[in-house]
Amino acid sequence: MLKKNCVCGKYVADRTKKPYQKKANNKAKNTAKGLYQYENRKPITVSEELDVPIAEVYDIAEHGLPQEVIDRLKEEYPEIPEQIIENFPFEKPREGQLEIIAD
């Protein structure tokens, strides 16, 4: 049953209009975006690579804690394995930090 104010069938579609066509965008084809932005990058030469300073490797033996600090941490946290405490780089851990590392 149709309603009084129904507009079904009263309007005829305009068939003279051209359908929508996708146009080429104005960007250059070599401009990459998103996941492919590094796809066509120029490789780095050896001479350019040597100009970049190399970071020094962190040696934990050079930055080890004094034995007194290690002993104090072992007393404060007896449930934490000794290896974790001995390799821990800070004198005072944040709350719950050693427990998270131990898990």
Buried (B, 14 or more C-beta within 10 A) or exposed (E): EEEEEEEEEEEEEEEEEEEEEEEEEEEEEEEBEEEEEEEEEEEEEEEEEEEEEEEEEEEEEEEBBEEEBBEBBEEEBEEBEEEBBBEBEEEEBEEEEBEEBEE
